[in-house]
């Protein structure tokens, strides 16, 4: 029998090694020329230094993995940084013909070389984060050139040759594109911004369809439903819990862990050997990397982070790129002001830094972590990519910078596709979003006061001091990392940074007012139960009447004598019976409005009052927080999520429901059940 084992060295390897050597030498050469304390006798000395840097990485990778095994991701970070500095220092200190004066010079060379190499890759058109997994790409290209084995091997689209694939069932990569609506992806496809996914659709390997994200169409509700099969514990992004007597915020790691405990039955989507990467909840995965609900256990096994943290110039280039992304955000925000783009919100404060970390550093780290799992042959890998969602919140769902973020995510998926060709098993990919986004002016821009201030004014009680208005969701990755660094399982687990850092306060406010996109809720916290509409009217006669008269409000859901009722300015809709009095306040919100709101009103922690903004022309809504792109309630594209799946993994029609004239899956729970069924059909699910 012919031996199809990959050769030790191929033309692809030699070409890639020469390119890596040349780019490293160019970066070092420019850096040495710019840093006064470093000098070389000849250009050949620069080439030799670049060779030493590459060899140092190859020699140190294995011992660093062993050392990181005992200490987790933090130790991997420290060891990786130390290794990079040590290798460059050795090259600049001990090689003949190369001189350096101090450690500061070594650090300067490392930083300048990383910036030069990043700019060089951009100039020649290299994919913006391919450098993160360069060694894995070389391995994949080598293996992809081998003859097809007896088993039909493929890449992520399930159609290509995966030369090294074995006889195991194909694995599945689930890519969650946070906040990408089906219409947004359609727009990106037409604009040529997502060529990887367009190629799948054009070849017939995949099918694209919509699914309905029920109210609340927020990341925690949909992610919990997708990964654990239930979202009943989540009425909004943040909410008041009468049982706990405090505000619950799902980007607070301790609260995310509590929500997962309440929802998990131990058989989540990733229970059978799966891996969760950068998700809010774990899906019961045995391996969790950067998972918020598991932050108290650390960021993940240290050896899995070594490639990213120790590879020459990778981390430093990512940090340099992060700084560049922050500057780009400042410029783009200024451009919106100069051009008079409306609606818009201020893009200042911490947001440029958060965008930069999310769109460069976190994206590069996710790229590396997922690639590592593919080459290890993990049966199921699920990763949440939040880049688009974060930018769309502040710039707008279809604004150029948001669509460019989506373009970058398509390139990442393309990288994983290429790496999968060299994986020990072939892979299928499913791309799913948790919700969409809708554009519109904020409540405060329409009314002149924030939603919370308006509620307090109508109740005739003093409003609390105004705090930060930044997007709390954006602080999730930072708090996951910081919580893991503290490892404070015995403490109070409070948020460390961001607008929700004091969410665990123990004082009992008279009222809690929360906006989750264009969905708002009001809780009367000192009451042991929800108040009825009559009780609210008796205590605060102008509250509900004043809210429904607001031009930014579509309707308010209150507890009537026979159940929940949606009240608008000119009529009401009994959600239990469907009876409409006057003008139907749910008209214009779609055929699922009544069912979604009835379910929401029945959740344990739903607010005493549930507010949904008005919907204007083109589906524009009014966020009850400071975001120009929002999701959470009803109106626009926010509820139309996407599902891109292999064509041979079908969605039976009897699992679909009619929504506004289309047959779609309804609710994240339905998508979860379909994903589990696909895993079972592929042989990746143990037991029922």
Secondary structure, DSSP 8 states (H G I E B T S, - for coil): -------SS-HHHHHHHHHHHHHHHHHHHHHHHH-TTEEESSHHHHHHHHHHHHHHHHHHHHHHHHHHHTTHHHHHHHHHHHHHHHHHHHHHHHSTTEEE--HHHHHHHHHHHHHHHHHHHHHTT--TTGGGGHHHHHHHHHHHTS---SS----TBS-S--TT--SS--EEEEEEETT-BHHHHHHHHHTT--HHHHHHHHHTSEEEEEEE--SS-SHHHHHHHHHHS--TT-SSSEEEETTTTEEEETTSHHHHHHHHHHH--S--TTTTT-EEES-SS-TT-SEEES-GGGGGG-SS-GGGGHHHHHSTTHHHHHHHHHHHHHHHHHHHHHHHHHHT-SS-----TTHHHHHHIIIIIIHHHHHHHHHHHHHHT-SEEEEEE-HHHHHHHHH-TTSHHHHHHHHHHHHHHHHHHHHHTTSSS-EEEEEE-S---EE---HHHHHSS-HHHHHHHHHTS--------S-GGGGHHHHHHHHHHHT-TTS-----SSTTTTTT-----S-EEEEETTEEEEE-TTSSS---HHHHHHH-TTHHHHHHHSTTEEEEEEE-SSSEEEE-SSEEEETTT--EEES-TTTTS-TTHHHHHHHHHTSTT--SEEEEE---GGG----SSS-SEE-SSSSTTTTEEEEEEETTS---GGG-EEETTEEEEESHHHHHHHHHHHHHHTT-----
